[in-house]
Amino acid sequence: MAHLIRDRGNIKWTAMMLPEHVKQLRELDWDQSKKVKPELDEQQLQQIEETICEAMAEDLFLCFTYFKQDDFHLLIGKVHFVDTYKREFRIVDYHNEIHKLKQDDLIDVKIN
């Protein structure tokens, strides 16, 4: 339902939207902003593995770029444990909190 409003001689339409419509519009906008996880080639995967091994050997912080829930995220920390069975890393951040990061979610890793 729309209402007609006169404002200084100009006619404006204002919409009265139901909460369901607002929700649908937000979901539509959210769908439009979905991002796609890039596929990594063998060389990129090899580079990530080498960077992680070097950082573990030297006890260095890494900056992990990963893709989760349709968006890109950053995490800075040290690899505490590699779970080869679950294919995930346990990373300790600056606050000594442990994060689990799936190997398949990784996009890039750089020494911080």
Backbone hydrogen bonds, N-H to C=O, Kabsch-Sander energy under -0.5 kcal/mol:
donor,donor_aa,acceptor,acceptor_aa,energy
3,H,14,T,-2.2
5,I,12,K,-2.4
7,D,5,I,-0.6
7,D,10,N,-2.7
10,N,7,D,-2.2
12,K,5,I,-2.4
12,K,10,N,-0.5
14,T,3,H,-1.9
16,M,1,M,-2.3
17,M,15,A,-0.8
21,H,18,L,-0.9
22,V,18,L,-1.9
23,K,19,P,-2.4
24,Q,20,E,-2.3
25,L,21,H,-2.5
26,R,22,V,-2.4
27,E,23,K,-2.5
28,L,24,Q,-2.4
29,D,25,L,-2.5
30,W,26,R,-2.6
31,D,27,E,-2.7
32,Q,28,L,-1.9
33,S,29,D,-1.3
34,K,31,D,-1.2
35,K,70,D,-1.1
45,L,41,D,-2.3
46,Q,42,E,-2.4
47,Q,43,Q,-2.2
48,I,44,Q,-2.2
49,E,45,L,-2.2
50,E,46,Q,-2.4
51,T,47,Q,-2.3
52,I,48,I,-2.3
53,C,49,E,-2.4
54,E,50,E,-2.5
55,A,51,T,-2.3
56,M,52,I,-2.4
57,A,53,C,-2.2
58,E,54,E,-1.9
59,D,55,A,-0.8
60,L,55,A,-2.5
62,L,77,G,-3.1
63,C,110,K,-3.3
64,F,62,L,-0.6
64,F,75,L,-3.5
65,T,108,D,-3.1
66,Y,64,F,-0.5
66,Y,73,H,-2.4
67,F,105,D,-2.6
68,K,66,Y,-0.5
68,K,71,D,-2.4
71,D,68,K,-0.8
73,H,66,Y,-2.8
75,L,64,F,-1.9
77,G,62,L,-2.2
77,G,75,L,-0.5
78,K,92,V,-2.6
80,H,78,K,-0.6
80,H,90,R,-3.4
81,F,90,R,-1.5
83,D,81,F,-0.6
83,D,88,E,-2.9
84,T,82,V,-0.9
87,R,83,D,-1.0
88,E,83,D,-1.9
89,F,101,L,-3.0
90,R,81,F,-3.0
91,I,89,F,-0.6
91,I,99,H,-3.1
92,V,78,K,-2.8
93,D,91,I,-0.6
93,D,97,E,-2.3
94,Y,76,I,-0.5
96,N,93,D,-1.9
99,H,91,I,-2.8
101,L,89,F,-2.7
101,L,99,H,-0.5
103,Q,87,R,-3.0
105,D,102,K,-1.2
106,L,102,K,-0.6
106,L,103,Q,-1.1
107,I,65,T,-3.3
108,D,65,T,-1.8
110,K,63,C,-1.9
112,N,61,F,-2.6
